[in-house]
Amino acid sequence: MTLKTELEKRKQEVEEILQFYLPEVNSGRGSLIPAVRYSVLAGGKRLRPVIMIESYRMFGGSSDVIRPFAAAMEMIHTHSLVHDDLPAVDNDDFRRGKKTTHAVYGEAVGLLAGDALLNLAYETMIQAFRYNEEGDRIYRAAAILASKSGFSGMLGGQGLDVENEKNGRQNYSEEELLYIYEQKTAALLEAAMMVGAVLGGAAREQISLCEQIGSKIGLAFQIRDDILDVTSTQEELGKPVFSDAKNEKTTFVTLYNVDQASAIADRLTDEALEKLRELPGDTGFLEALFREMAGRKS
Ligand code: GRG
């Protein structure tokens, strides 16, 4: 089976999981649920839940306990995109090839839909305790996903990024930029690898290795995002291009140039692959996926 077919199969699995956990539209109850469903079902590559499920299975996990975690991961990620697109932040009207949530439902509902999704993620994640699994593993996995999404992870990095942007702060050093990327983008990929590992029963050193792999893949992913912003098209990317330039952001492309940024992303991917090979089980799918992410076009 080719990676494309395999990835499509894994993506379908995630779509089914999301459909299972998303609330149904309740007529006469306003547009919050439709807005939440719209934002999650608008598309997206589903990379984080796919990676989480694969990490779980690689460590021998075979139960459905991973399902609420995979859904929660994609809900947290989608919440971040909905809020990132709001007029007060990047003010973008297209995402995943469709109108953004606030562009369809208005700013107030867009804001609320992002909040509701974040809450729904936790409502969903705690359903994992229904499964007849080791409670300690579920607790540890939940703590990782919560903290990697919060102050010391995604939200912390985004907070710093937004504040610097509003203050007209430019000319970051590479070190400062890497710190922000580590938090705002890599933290969720670290969580994807780690949650799968913890639930699958990985040892402490293996969980740490998973964190390092997620970090390197996450940094490479964000640098590729910087590159695509100036080399791709809105049709291919599904969101506006030159968005960073519009917001006068320092990125790896402004700090270096496209070729140099690309070389840095490739080096980080190679380092992640080297560490991945140290893990037990069949690492083939993740290896192919990480290579694909390094050369992605959308
Ligand atoms: C409250 C200011 C404020 C913001 C909250 C936390 C947050 C919003 C945003 C997180 C930062 C963010 C959006 C980082 C970008 C990470 C990134 C490259 C996202 C795109 O991921 P893909 O390509 O998207 O996997 P799809 O659409 O495929 O799921």
Residues whose N, C-alpha, C, O or C-beta is under 5 A from the ligand:
A	BS01	GRG	G44 K45 R46 H79 S80 L81 H83 D84 V89 R96 M154 L155 Q158 V162 K184 T185 D225 S298
